[in-house]
């Protein structure tokens, strides 16, 4: 189900423009697309652009992290996953920053060997509603920022906050070398991650 909506593309582009950046749309590849990874020259994008922002969209396919979908509607789009993973690695190899939002956080986690809960509501014991089809982007929950990290350095006076929540998948296993930047404090799911070291790799669920 498309619970991390791609409708935010324009608002994210406008936000980037306020930071004096020029957003460039990289062509998407999904099941049924005519394009191929080879034809799109991912390494050329990584060489030409200053960074990569990955947004929301369809579920990450469980097969992308070695599992089978628990329900047919959670099958995701493995073709898009493979393309975005290759794109992430091209930018990481070029030491260019990569930032993931919602699905972007999840595919960043999977790209380096992590896994996901296919459905937070049924696979964890939490009481927090992470996706509410009725309230959609008005749904939210508390956020706890982990001390000593990248996110804490941005918000030193706000270790607790409130974020919107429109996702039913969430990070389960974190990849090697990554650190947790924030959690949903009432039930524990990881809400932000980063990888310390050369380059910049980070993502947030909200």
C-alpha positions as CSV (number, residue, x, y, z in Angstrom):
1,X,0.0,0.0,0.0
2,X,1.3,3.5,-0.9
3,X,1.4,4.9,2.7
4,X,4.6,6.9,2.2
5,X,3.1,9.2,-0.4
6,X,5.1,10.6,-3.4
7,X,2.8,13.6,-3.3
8,X,5.4,15.4,-1.2
9,X,7.8,15.7,-4.1
10,X,6.9,19.3,-4.9
11,X,7.1,20.5,-1.3
12,X,10.5,18.8,-0.8
13,X,11.8,20.4,-4.0
14,X,10.6,23.8,-2.8
15,X,12.2,23.2,0.6
16,X,15.5,22.3,-1.1
17,X,15.3,25.5,-3.1
18,X,15.1,27.6,0.1
19,X,18.5,26.2,0.9
20,X,19.8,27.6,-2.5
21,X,19.9,24.1,-4.0
22,X,18.6,23.3,-7.5
23,X,16.6,20.1,-7.3
24,X,16.9,17.7,-10.3
25,X,14.5,14.8,-10.7
26,X,16.2,11.5,-11.4
27,X,14.0,9.2,-13.6
28,X,12.3,6.5,-11.6
29,X,12.4,2.8,-12.4
30,X,9.5,0.6,-11.3
31,X,7.9,-2.7,-12.4
32,X,6.7,-2.2,-15.9
33,X,9.2,0.7,-16.7
34,X,10.8,0.8,-20.1
35,X,14.1,2.1,-18.7
36,X,16.9,0.0,-17.4
37,X,19.6,0.6,-14.9
38,X,22.3,0.4,-17.6
39,X,20.5,2.9,-19.8
40,X,20.2,5.5,-17.0
41,X,23.9,5.6,-16.2
42,X,23.6,5.9,-12.4
43,X,27.3,6.6,-12.0
44,X,26.8,9.7,-14.2
45,X,24.1,11.0,-11.9
46,X,26.4,10.5,-8.9
47,X,29.2,12.3,-10.7
48,X,27.1,15.2,-11.8
49,X,24.9,15.9,-8.8
50,X,25.9,17.0,-5.3
51,X,23.6,14.7,-3.4
52,X,20.6,12.4,-3.4
53,X,17.3,12.7,-1.6
54,X,15.1,9.6,-1.6
55,X,11.4,10.1,-0.9
56,X,8.3,8.1,-0.1
57,X,6.2,5.6,-2.1
58,X,5.3,2.0,-2.3
59,X,6.4,-0.6,0.3
60,X,10.0,-1.9,0.1
61,X,9.6,-5.5,-1.2
62,X,10.4,-8.1,1.5
63,X,12.4,-10.0,-1.0
64,X,14.8,-7.1,-1.1
65,X,15.9,-8.1,2.5
66,X,15.5,-11.8,2.1
67,X,11.9,-12.4,3.2
68,X,8.6,-13.3,1.7
69,X,5.6,-10.9,1.9
70,X,3.3,-11.9,4.8
71,X,0.4,-10.5,2.8
72,X,0.0,-10.0,-1.0
73,X,-0.5,-6.2,-0.5
74,X,2.9,-5.9,1.2
75,X,4.8,-7.3,-1.9
76,X,6.2,-3.9,-2.7
77,X,8.2,-3.2,-5.9
78,X,11.5,-5.1,-6.1
79,X,12.4,-3.5,-9.4
80,X,12.3,0.0,-7.9
81,X,14.2,-1.3,-4.9
82,X,17.0,-2.7,-7.0
83,X,17.3,0.6,-8.9
84,X,17.3,2.8,-5.8
85,X,19.8,0.5,-4.0
86,X,22.1,0.8,-7.0
87,X,21.6,4.6,-7.0
88,X,22.4,4.8,-3.3
89,X,25.6,2.8,-3.7
90,X,26.7,5.0,-6.7
91,X,26.3,8.1,-4.6
92,X,28.0,6.5,-1.6
93,X,30.9,5.4,-3.7
94,X,31.3,8.9,-5.0
95,X,31.3,10.2,-1.4
96,X,28.1,12.2,-2.1
97,X,25.5,12.7,0.6
98,X,22.4,10.6,0.6
99,X,19.3,11.5,2.7
100,X,16.2,9.3,2.9
101,X,12.6,10.3,3.9
102,X,10.0,7.6,4.8
103,X,10.5,4.9,2.2
104,X,13.8,6.6,1.5
105,X,14.9,5.8,5.1
106,X,13.8,2.2,4.7
107,X,15.5,1.5,1.4
108,X,18.7,3.1,2.7
109,X,18.6,0.7,5.6
110,X,18.0,-2.3,3.3
111,X,20.7,-1.1,0.8
112,X,23.4,-1.8,3.4
113,X,22.1,-5.1,4.7
114,X,19.3,-4.1,7.2
115,X,15.8,-5.5,7.3
116,X,12.3,-4.1,8.0
117,X,9.2,-5.0,9.9
118,X,6.7,-5.6,7.1
119,X,3.9,-4.3,9.4
120,X,4.6,-2.5,12.6
121,X,1.0,-3.0,13.9
122,X,1.2,-6.8,13.7
123,X,4.9,-7.5,14.2
124,X,5.6,-5.4,17.3
125,X,3.9,-5.1,20.6
126,X,3.6,-1.3,20.4
127,X,0.6,0.8,21.2
128,X,1.4,3.7,18.8
129,X,-0.5,4.1,15.6
130,X,2.1,4.7,12.9
131,X,-0.3,5.0,10.0
132,X,-3.9,6.2,10.2
133,X,-5.8,6.1,6.9
134,X,-8.5,8.4,8.3
135,X,-6.2,11.2,9.6
136,X,-3.2,10.4,7.2
137,X,-0.6,13.2,7.5
138,X,-2.3,14.6,10.6
139,X,-1.4,11.4,12.5
140,X,1.7,11.7,14.7
141,X,3.5,10.5,17.8
142,X,6.4,11.5,20.1
143,X,10.0,11.3,19.0
144,X,13.1,10.7,21.2
145,X,16.4,11.8,19.8
146,X,19.4,9.7,20.8
147,X,22.2,11.7,22.5
148,X,25.5,12.3,20.8
149,X,24.5,11.9,17.2
150,X,23.9,13.9,14.1
151,X,20.3,14.7,14.8
152,X,21.0,15.6,18.4
153,X,23.6,18.1,17.1
154,X,20.9,19.8,15.0
155,X,18.4,19.9,17.9
156,X,20.4,20.1,21.1
157,X,17.6,21.7,23.0
158,X,14.9,19.3,21.8
159,X,15.7,15.7,22.8
160,X,11.9,15.0,22.7
161,X,9.7,16.1,19.9
162,X,6.6,15.3,17.9
163,X,6.6,14.0,14.3
164,X,4.0,13.1,11.7
165,X,3.6,9.4,11.0
166,X,2.4,7.8,7.7
167,X,4.1,4.4,7.6
168,X,3.2,0.8,8.4
169,X,6.8,-0.6,7.7
170,X,9.7,0.2,10.0
171,X,13.3,-0.7,10.5
172,X,13.9,-4.0,12.2
173,X,17.6,-4.9,11.9
174,X,20.1,-2.0,11.5
175,X,23.0,-2.6,9.0
176,X,26.6,-2.7,10.2
177,X,28.2,0.7,10.7
178,X,24.9,2.6,11.1
179,X,23.7,4.2,14.3
180,X,20.2,4.9,15.7
181,X,19.5,8.7,15.7
182,X,15.9,8.6,17.0
183,X,13.1,6.3,18.1
184,X,9.4,6.3,18.8
185,X,9.8,6.2,22.6
186,X,6.5,4.7,23.5
187,X,6.9,1.5,21.4
188,X,10.6,1.5,20.2
189,X,10.6,1.5,16.4
190,X,13.6,3.3,14.9
191,X,12.7,6.6,13.3
192,X,16.1,8.0,12.2
193,X,19.5,6.6,11.3
194,X,22.9,7.7,10.1
195,X,26.3,6.2,9.2
196,X,29.2,8.0,10.8
197,X,32.4,8.3,8.7
198,X,33.3,9.6,5.2
199,X,30.4,11.0,3.2
200,X,26.9,11.5,4.7
201,X,24.3,8.8,4.8
202,X,21.2,9.5,6.9
203,X,17.4,9.1,6.9
204,X,14.3,9.9,8.9
205,X,10.9,8.2,8.9
206,X,8.8,11.4,9.1
